[in-house]
């Protein structure tokens, strides 16, 4: 039964309860990620009714072009947001790294879940089992359509070649295994683990080899900003450390004006109440780069306990609404990202990124 924009179900006693509709992309990984969020919500709220609505997005349809060439920031999110806007779904589960740092008006990220391993992983062609990127033969071709991965790895492993590979995880693994085009491909460890394909990971790339993308490994729940009930419901899914790390990363990227089409990488850590952010920008071939680390304290100042109570729940920081995480800590995380971006900009980051963007557009 429909009542206003919402959908309800009546139980045997005639009691109506709202159906919460979750939008997702159709790919297997997107479904697995969405189901994991639905399961968490079911555990927390046993009485709610959930319905999953799957749809195709532009990014799923354009499979023959490198993502960085399509030049659209919301490739995998637009159609889902349209459904959210039309009240066809109530929340949408995304990989946080697919969400632009500035969301369209009326939307917010109501939950950022505990981060899975954010690093990149090497998946080898079956004939190269036992090798690493270091030991692969000269001129071996590595598949990745990420400018960020290619820039860092070209510099670090000059004996290798890098070519674009598109498609969802299943498609990429198939292209790797069934042809001889690639000696290995680089994928996010998080996606492989969620798919249950850990056994294919032959090497996890640490920050000295390849820093990760902003938000990589974290799941985000996007909701309508005015839908207070849903916002409240999903807010319990927030993982405080992941929220602070991702706010810092997103603020860094936003301030650099980076998107899919430029090589920007990060590494964050929370340790002893300090948030550490390392950020870097690269030229397309990795020969030119800038990398710096900054830190900030994220302990809430206990002298002003009522301050925290007054956090405006509608305040968004780089698209994230997290009323259950101390506002002061969030402000510091955001400031950290902006400060680090400013430091890199003062050293010439803008020039590196402008050239990278122009060269990529000309490819």
C-alpha positions as CSV (number, residue, x, y, z in Angstrom):
1,X,0.0,0.0,0.0
2,X,1.3,3.5,-0.9
3,X,0.7,6.4,1.4
4,X,2.4,9.7,0.4
5,X,5.8,9.0,-0.9
6,X,6.2,5.9,1.3
7,X,5.2,2.3,1.0
8,X,3.7,0.3,3.9
9,X,2.9,-3.3,4.6
10,X,0.1,-4.4,6.9
11,X,0.7,-7.4,9.2
12,X,-2.0,-9.9,10.3
13,X,-3.2,-7.6,12.9
14,X,-3.7,-4.7,10.5
15,X,-0.6,-2.9,11.8
16,X,1.1,-0.9,9.1
17,X,4.9,-0.8,8.9
18,X,7.0,1.1,6.4
19,X,8.8,-0.8,3.7
20,X,12.4,0.5,3.4
21,X,13.5,0.2,-0.3
22,X,17.3,-0.1,-0.9
23,X,18.6,0.8,-4.4
24,X,21.6,-0.9,-5.8
25,X,23.6,-1.4,-9.0
26,X,23.0,-4.8,-10.6
27,X,26.6,-6.1,-10.5
28,X,27.2,-9.1,-8.3
29,X,29.6,-7.1,-6.0
30,X,27.0,-4.2,-5.6
31,X,24.4,-6.8,-4.7
32,X,26.7,-8.5,-2.1
33,X,27.5,-5.0,-0.6
34,X,23.9,-4.1,-0.5
35,X,22.9,-7.4,1.1
36,X,25.5,-6.9,3.8
37,X,24.0,-3.5,4.7
38,X,20.5,-5.0,4.6
39,X,21.6,-7.8,6.9
40,X,23.1,-5.3,9.4
41,X,19.8,-3.3,9.4
42,X,17.8,-6.4,9.9
43,X,19.9,-7.4,12.9
44,X,19.5,-3.9,14.4
45,X,15.8,-3.5,13.6
46,X,14.2,-7.0,13.4
47,X,10.8,-5.5,12.6
48,X,11.6,-3.6,9.5
49,X,10.6,-4.7,6.0
50,X,13.4,-4.3,3.4
51,X,13.0,-4.5,-0.3
52,X,16.0,-4.4,-2.7
53,X,15.6,-2.6,-6.0
54,X,18.4,-3.2,-8.6
55,X,19.1,-0.9,-11.5
56,X,21.8,-0.4,-14.2
57,X,23.9,2.8,-14.2
58,X,25.8,4.6,-17.0
59,X,29.1,3.3,-15.7
60,X,27.7,-0.3,-16.0
61,X,26.6,0.4,-19.6
62,X,29.7,2.1,-21.1
63,X,32.2,-0.8,-20.9
64,X,34.5,0.1,-23.8
65,X,35.9,3.4,-22.5
66,X,38.3,4.1,-19.7
67,X,36.4,5.7,-16.8
68,X,38.8,8.6,-16.6
69,X,37.9,9.4,-20.3
70,X,34.2,9.5,-19.8
71,X,34.7,12.6,-17.6
72,X,31.4,12.2,-15.6
73,X,31.9,12.3,-11.8
74,X,28.7,10.4,-10.9
75,X,28.9,7.5,-13.4
76,X,27.8,4.8,-11.0
77,X,25.5,6.9,-8.9
78,X,23.4,9.2,-11.0
79,X,20.6,6.7,-11.8
80,X,20.4,5.6,-8.2
81,X,20.2,9.2,-7.0
82,X,17.4,9.8,-9.5
83,X,15.4,6.9,-8.0
84,X,16.1,8.4,-4.5
85,X,14.9,11.8,-5.6
86,X,11.7,10.3,-7.0
87,X,11.0,8.4,-3.8
88,X,11.3,5.1,-5.6
89,X,14.0,4.0,-3.1
90,X,14.8,5.2,0.4
91,X,18.5,4.5,0.6
92,X,21.3,3.5,-1.7
93,X,24.4,1.6,-0.9
94,X,27.6,2.7,-2.8
95,X,31.3,2.1,-2.6
96,X,32.3,5.4,-1.1
97,X,35.0,5.8,-3.6
98,X,32.4,6.1,-6.4
99,X,30.6,9.0,-4.7
100,X,31.8,12.5,-5.7
101,X,33.1,14.7,-2.9
102,X,30.2,17.2,-3.5
103,X,26.8,15.5,-3.6
104,X,23.8,17.0,-5.4
105,X,21.6,19.2,-3.2
106,X,19.1,17.2,-1.1
107,X,21.3,14.1,-0.7
108,X,23.7,13.1,2.1
109,X,25.8,10.1,3.2
110,X,24.0,8.9,6.3
111,X,26.4,6.1,7.1
112,X,30.0,5.1,6.4
113,X,30.5,1.5,7.5
114,X,33.7,0.0,9.0
115,X,36.3,0.0,6.3
116,X,37.4,-3.3,4.7
117,X,41.2,-3.5,3.7
118,X,41.6,-0.3,1.6
119,X,44.7,-1.4,-0.3
120,X,45.0,-2.5,-3.9
121,X,45.8,-6.1,-4.7
122,X,47.7,-7.9,-7.5
123,X,45.8,-10.7,-9.3
124,X,48.1,-12.8,-11.5
125,X,47.4,-14.6,-14.7
126,X,47.3,-18.4,-13.8
127,X,50.6,-18.9,-15.6
128,X,52.4,-16.4,-13.4
129,X,51.4,-17.9,-10.1
130,X,54.1,-17.4,-7.5
131,X,55.5,-14.2,-9.1
132,X,55.2,-10.6,-7.8
133,X,55.2,-7.4,-9.7
134,X,59.0,-7.2,-9.1
135,X,59.6,-10.6,-10.5
136,X,57.3,-10.5,-13.6
137,X,59.3,-10.5,-16.9
138,X,60.3,-7.2,-18.6
139,X,57.4,-5.6,-20.6
140,X,54.7,-7.7,-18.9
141,X,51.4,-6.0,-19.4
142,X,49.4,-5.1,-16.2
143,X,45.7,-4.2,-16.5
144,X,44.2,-1.3,-14.7
145,X,42.0,1.6,-15.8
146,X,42.9,3.7,-12.8
147,X,45.2,6.6,-13.5
148,X,46.1,6.6,-9.8
149,X,47.3,3.0,-9.8
150,X,49.1,3.3,-13.1
151,X,51.0,6.5,-12.2
152,X,52.3,5.0,-8.9
153,X,53.2,1.6,-10.3
154,X,54.9,2.9,-13.5
155,X,57.3,4.8,-11.3
156,X,57.8,1.9,-8.9
157,X,58.0,-0.9,-11.5
158,X,59.5,0.7,-14.6
159,X,60.0,-2.7,-16.3
160,X,56.2,-3.2,-16.6
161,X,53.6,-1.9,-19.1
162,X,50.2,-0.7,-18.1
163,X,47.0,-1.0,-20.2
164,X,43.3,-0.1,-19.6
165,X,40.9,-2.9,-18.5
166,X,37.2,-2.2,-17.9
167,X,34.2,-4.1,-16.7
168,X,33.0,-5.3,-13.4
169,X,35.1,-7.7,-11.2
170,X,33.7,-10.8,-12.9
171,X,34.5,-9.4,-16.4
172,X,38.0,-8.3,-15.5
173,X,39.0,-11.7,-14.0
174,X,37.6,-13.4,-17.1
175,X,39.6,-11.2,-19.4
176,X,42.7,-11.9,-17.3
177,X,42.2,-15.7,-17.1
178,X,40.9,-16.5,-20.6
179,X,43.2,-14.4,-22.7
180,X,46.9,-13.7,-22.7
181,X,46.6,-9.9,-22.9
182,X,47.6,-9.3,-19.3
183,X,50.2,-10.8,-17.0
184,X,48.3,-9.5,-14.0
185,X,45.6,-7.0,-13.1
186,X,45.3,-4.6,-10.1
187,X,42.0,-4.5,-8.2
188,X,40.8,-3.2,-4.8
189,X,41.4,-5.9,-2.2
190,X,38.1,-5.0,-0.6
191,X,36.0,-6.0,-3.6
192,X,37.8,-9.3,-4.0
193,X,37.3,-10.1,-0.3
194,X,33.7,-9.3,-0.4
195,X,33.2,-11.5,-3.4
196,X,35.0,-14.3,-1.6
197,X,37.9,-14.3,-4.0
198,X,40.7,-13.8,-1.5
199,X,42.5,-16.8,-2.9
200,X,43.2,-14.8,-6.1
201,X,45.1,-12.1,-4.2
202,X,48.8,-12.8,-4.8
203,X,50.1,-9.6,-3.3
204,X,48.6,-6.7,-1.3
205,X,50.3,-3.4,-2.3
206,X,51.4,-1.4,0.7
207,X,51.6,2.4,0.8
208,X,55.2,2.3,-0.4
209,X,54.1,0.7,-3.6
210,X,50.7,2.1,-4.2
211,X,48.5,4.4,-2.0
212,X,44.8,3.9,-2.3
213,X,41.9,6.0,-3.6
214,X,39.9,8.3,-1.4
215,X,37.2,6.3,0.4
216,X,38.5,3.0,-1.0
217,X,37.2,-0.1,0.9
218,X,34.4,1.7,2.7
219,X,30.7,1.4,2.0
220,X,28.4,4.4,2.1
221,X,24.7,4.7,2.5
222,X,23.2,7.6,0.7
223,X,19.8,9.0,1.7
224,X,17.6,12.0,1.2
225,X,18.9,14.7,3.5
226,X,15.4,15.7,4.6
227,X,14.3,12.1,5.5
228,X,15.1,12.4,9.2
229,X,13.7,8.9,10.1
230,X,15.9,7.1,7.6
231,X,18.9,9.2,8.5
232,X,18.4,8.3,12.1
233,X,17.9,4.7,11.3
234,X,21.1,4.3,9.2
235,X,23.3,6.5,11.5
236,X,23.9,3.6,13.8
237,X,25.9,1.9,11.0
238,X,28.6,4.6,11.1
239,X,32.1,3.5,12.1
240,X,33.7,6.5,13.8
241,X,37.3,5.9,12.8
242,X,36.3,5.2,9.2
243,X,34.1,8.3,9.2
244,X,37.0,10.5,10.3
245,X,39.5,9.0,7.9
246,X,37.1,9.3,5.0
247,X,36.1,12.9,5.8
248,X,39.8,13.9,5.8
249,X,40.4,12.0,2.5
250,X,37.4,13.5,0.8
251,X,38.2,17.0,2.1
252,X,41.7,16.6,0.7
253,X,40.4,15.5,-2.7
254,X,37.7,18.1,-2.9
255,X,40.1,20.9,-2.1
256,X,42.5,19.7,-4.8
257,X,39.5,19.5,-7.2
258,X,40.5,16.0,-8.1
259,X,38.1,13.4,-9.4
260,X,38.3,10.1,-11.3
261,X,40.3,11.8,-14.0
262,X,43.4,12.7,-12.1
263,X,46.0,10.6,-10.1
264,X,45.4,11.5,-6.5
265,X,46.1,8.9,-3.7
266,X,45.9,8.8,0.1
267,X,46.7,6.8,3.1
268,X,45.1,7.4,6.6
269,X,45.6,5.9,10.0
270,X,44.0,6.5,13.4
271,X,46.5,5.8,16.2
272,X,46.6,7.0,19.8
273,X,43.9,9.6,19.2
274,X,45.8,11.1,16.3
275,X,44.5,11.0,12.7
276,X,47.3,10.8,10.2
277,X,46.7,11.7,6.5
278,X,49.2,11.1,3.7
279,X,48.2,12.5,0.4
280,X,49.9,12.6,-3.0
281,X,49.4,13.8,-6.6
282,X,51.1,12.3,-9.6
283,X,51.8,13.0,-13.2
284,X,50.3,10.3,-15.5
285,X,53.6,8.5,-15.8
286,X,54.4,8.9,-12.1
287,X,57.7,10.7,-12.9
288,X,56.5,13.9,-11.2
289,X,54.9,13.7,-7.8
290,X,54.3,15.4,-4.5
291,X,53.6,13.6,-1.3
292,X,53.2,14.9,2.3
293,X,51.8,13.7,5.6
294,X,50.1,15.7,8.3
295,X,48.3,14.7,11.5
296,X,45.7,16.1,13.9
297,X,44.3,15.2,17.3
298,X,40.8,13.8,17.2
299,X,40.1,13.5,20.9
300,X,37.0,15.5,21.8
301,X,37.8,18.3,24.2
302,X,36.3,17.1,27.5
303,X,36.2,20.6,29.0
304,X,33.1,21.5,26.9
305,X,30.8,18.5,27.1
306,X,27.6,20.4,26.2
307,X,29.3,21.7,23.0
308,X,29.0,18.2,21.6
309,X,25.4,17.9,22.5
310,X,24.6,20.9,20.3
311,X,26.0,19.4,17.1
312,X,23.6,20.4,14.4
313,X,22.5,17.0,13.0
314,X,22.0,18.6,9.6
315,X,25.6,19.6,9.2
316,X,27.3,17.9,6.3
317,X,31.0,17.5,6.0
318,X,32.1,16.7,2.4
319,X,28.7,15.1,1.9
320,X,28.7,13.1,5.2
321,X,26.2,13.5,8.0
322,X,27.4,11.8,11.2
323,X,25.5,13.2,14.2
324,X,26.7,10.4,16.4
325,X,30.4,11.2,15.9
326,X,31.7,14.3,17.8
327,X,31.4,17.4,15.6
328,X,34.8,18.7,16.8
329,X,36.6,15.6,15.7
330,X,34.9,15.8,12.3
331,X,35.8,19.4,11.9
332,X,39.4,18.6,12.6
333,X,39.4,15.7,10.1
334,X,38.0,18.0,7.5
335,X,40.5,20.8,8.3
336,X,43.3,18.2,8.1
337,X,42.3,17.3,4.5
338,X,42.1,21.0,3.5
339,X,45.4,21.9,5.1
340,X,47.2,19.0,3.4
341,X,45.7,19.9,0.1
342,X,46.9,23.5,0.6
343,X,50.4,22.3,1.4
344,X,50.6,20.3,-1.8
345,X,49.0,23.2,-3.8
346,X,51.7,25.5,-2.4
347,X,54.3,23.1,-3.8
348,X,52.9,23.0,-7.3
349,X,50.1,20.3,-7.2
350,X,47.8,22.3,-9.4
351,X,50.3,22.3,-12.3
352,X,50.9,18.5,-12.0
353,X,47.1,17.8,-12.0
354,X,46.4,20.3,-14.8
355,X,48.9,18.6,-17.1
356,X,47.7,15.1,-16.1
357,X,44.1,16.2,-16.9
358,X,45.1,17.7,-20.3
359,X,47.2,14.6,-21.3
360,X,44.4,12.3,-20.2
361,X,41.8,14.3,-22.2
362,X,44.1,14.1,-25.3
363,X,44.6,10.3,-25.1
